[in-house]
Amino acid sequence: MNRLACLAVVLTLPACASIVEGSTQSLSVATTPRSGAECRLVNDAGTWYVGRTPGSVSVKRSASAIKVACSLDKQTGTAVAESRTKGLAWGNVLAGGIIGGAVDMSTGAAYDYPPEIVVPLKAE
C-alpha cells in the first residue's frame, strides 16, 4: 500500500520549472535609435504585439527562437532572440526523471528568452 501511495504522489507532481516560472515570460522590447515603434513577436507558440516601444509583452515560452519585427514611419527592423534551456529544467530531469522533464519541455517551461530585445531600426 505504501509503495502505491508513493508512486501516485510522484506521478501527480507537476514539473519543477513549471511550478517556479510557468510557461509564459515577460519580454521587454526596445528600438534604436528611436522609440515609439510597433512590434510583432512570433514563435511557434503564437504571435504577440508591443504597441509602442519601449514596451513589454508576455509570450509563451518555446524551444524555438522568437522573431521580432518593428516599424516606425519609414523605418523597419528585425531581431531574433534564441531560446535556451534553463538550468532549472536540467535539475528537474535529474530530480523528477523523464516525466518531469517531458512536462517542462511540452509546456515550454524548460525554456527562456533574453529578458530584453533591442531592435535596430533602419530606413527602408
Secondary structure by P-SEA (a helix, b strand, c coil): caaaaaaaaaaacccccccccccbbbbbbbbccccbbbbbbbccccccccccccbbbbbbbccbbbbbbbbcccccbbbbbbbbbbaaaaaaaaaccaaaaaaaaaaccccccccbbbbbbbcc
